[in-house]
Amino acid sequence: MSLKLKYFLFIAFIHALLIVLSYFLLKDNNLLFFIPVEMGIIFSLYLSYRIYKAFIRPLKLLQDGTEAIKEEDFNITFAKTGAMEMDQLISVYNQMIHKIREERISHKEQHFFLEKLIDASPNGIVILDYDNRITTINGAARKMLQMLTDVEGQSIEEIRHPVLQAAHALAPESSSVISVDGWKKYKCHSANFIHRGFDRKFLLIEELSDEILEAEKRAYGRVIRMMAHEVNNSIGAVNSILQSVKDSMEENEGGENKEMIEALDIAGGRNQRLNTFMKNFADIIRLPKPSLEKADLKEVLQRIVGLMQLQAAEKNIEFRWQLSPESFETQVDIAQIEQVFINIIKNAMDAIEKEGVILFTMEGSELCIADNGEGIPAEMEANIFKPFYSSKPNGQGIGLTLIKEILHRHDVNFSLRTGTDGWTRFSMEF
């Protein structure tokens, strides 16, 4: 029962009682006494109504204000009535509503600014709720982690992304550099903030791959240019001397010079191999900008595999295909991509040595070349794309560096790892 109804019932009861009492007390008296009593009861009813207006209106004001706040409508204010008590209440309410409206506008502006700042940040930002579910992930994080679908509301454990897993495992206010796919580097930072009295976590992810690649390229570029300069200058002079000595000895047809001439030929051949060795290194820093043209990757791959079929047959290596029937055309530098395929297949054949399988699969824009060879030890995965690093006894550490450089220039996402099934897969997402 409302306060308004209670008040009217009370007033009605009191005045009904007064009317009944007045009737029994004054029914035998002069009519002149009855009229003033009736006027008094009417005045009492009027006074009760005025009191109702004075006391109920503030309550009505509070009720309307409460409804407005409940509906989050902070634009409603009340005009003053002229009554001192009411005007004080209205003034306090209007000031409170004005303060709330300003705070709300300021909060929305800050929230909008933070959303824009987070979305425009070049670093990846992932904000979690109290249950470690993703509430916010900006565009940079989506691009870095290749998350094109909606992941908001999903738990970190459900997504199973290696970078997110590693970043989530960090202690609060700590950082770490994480390596993925043998060449990608991410700097991850974990931090907490207070929201409604409880800790919430957010992750900052910064991709270091491009900076590291450029730093590595500048470093090994200087080394290669210095080595090439010294080797080429020395080889040119030494070859000239060797050729002069050889020509002089050939003029003398004595048998005693035959072995010496053969030794000079061996030395010249060794110099030539050293020159080729340095040329292979120099090819990395002299790699031209890709000359893009439309090509069917499936045809390019099949052509390269056909060239290497004889070498594979000599080692009893079988080529298997699992390609989709559709062609896949994209813009690439055909010569450079052919070099990539040759190096990947050659590495797979070297890993198998004798009797094995190399499997070619293509689904959509993803191409994978897999082999069942020895595989890559876990401790080597982080280093396989580093310049001059090789797991082979006589390796130069050039092949994978060249592959990385070409694919990076083509904006191709790639990875090389050995799975739990023993197969080593080189995957490329064009």
WOTAPE-V318700 format. One record per backbone hydrogen bond with DSSP energy under -1.0 kcal/mol. NH is the residue of the N-H (numbers start at 1). CO is the residue of the C=O. If there is no record, write none. Layout:
[[NH:CO] [NH:CO]]
This chain:
[[6:2] [7:3] [8:4] [9:5] [10:6] [11:7] [12:8] [13:9] [14:10] [15:11] [16:12] [17:13] [18:14] [19:15] [20:16] [21:17] [22:18] [23:19] [24:20] [25:21] [26:22] [27:23] [33:30] [35:31] [37:33] [38:34] [39:35] [40:36] [41:37] [42:38] [43:39] [44:40] [45:41] [46:42] [47:43] [48:44] [49:45] [50:46] [51:47] [52:48] [53:49] [54:50] [55:51] [56:52] [57:53] [60:56] [61:57] [62:58] [63:59] [64:60] [65:61] [66:62] [67:63] [68:64] [69:65] [70:66] [71:67] [72:69] [73:68] [87:83] [88:84] [89:85] [90:86] [91:87] [92:88] [93:89] [94:90] [95:91] [96:92] [97:93] [98:94] [99:95] [100:96] [101:97] [102:98] [103:99] [104:100] [105:101] [106:102] [107:103] [108:104] [109:105] [110:106] [111:107] [112:108] [113:109] [114:110] [115:111] [116:112] [117:113] [118:114] [119:115] [120:116] [124:205] [126:203] [127:136] [128:201] [129:133] [132:129] [134:154] [135:127] [136:127] [138:125] [142:138] [143:139] [144:140] [145:141] [147:142] [153:134] [154:151] [156:132] [159:155] [160:156] [165:161] [166:162] [167:163] [168:164] [169:165] [170:167] [173:190] [176:188] [178:186] [180:184] [183:180] [184:180] [186:178] [187:206] [188:176] [189:204] [190:174] [191:202] [193:200] [195:198] [198:195] [200:193] [202:191] [203:126] [204:189] [205:124] [206:187] [208:185] [212:208] [213:209] [214:210] [215:211] [216:212] [217:213] [218:214] [219:215] [220:216] [221:217] [222:218] [223:219] [224:220] [225:221] [226:222] [227:223] [228:224] [229:225] [230:226] [231:227] [232:228] [233:229] [234:230] [235:231] [236:232] [237:233] [238:234] [239:235] [240:236] [241:237] [242:238] [243:239] [244:240] [245:241] [246:242] [247:243] [248:244] [249:245] [250:246] [257:254] [258:255] [261:257] [262:258] [263:259] [264:260] [265:261] [266:262] [267:263] [268:264] [269:265] [270:266] [271:267] [272:268] [273:269] [274:270] [275:271] [276:272] [277:273] [278:274] [279:275] [280:276] [281:277] [282:278] [283:279] [284:281] [286:282] [293:332] [295:330] [297:328] [300:296] [301:297] [302:298] [303:299] [304:300] [305:301] [306:302] [307:303] [308:304] [312:308] [313:309] [314:310] [316:313] [317:312] [318:356] [320:358] [322:360] [324:362] [330:295] [332:293] [337:333] [338:334] [339:335] [340:336] [341:337] [342:338] [343:339] [344:340] [345:341] [346:342] [347:343] [348:344] [349:345] [350:346] [351:347] [352:348] [353:349] [354:352] [355:315] [356:316] [358:318] [359:370] [360:320] [361:368] [362:322] [363:366] [366:363] [367:428] [368:361] [369:426] [370:359] [371:424] [372:357] [374:351] [380:377] [383:380] [384:380] [386:383] [388:397] [389:386] [395:392] [402:398] [403:399] [404:400] [405:401] [406:402] [407:403] [408:404] [409:405] [410:406] [411:408] [412:407] [413:429] [415:427] [417:425] [419:423] [422:419] [424:371] [425:417] [426:369] [427:415] [428:367] [429:413] [430:365]]
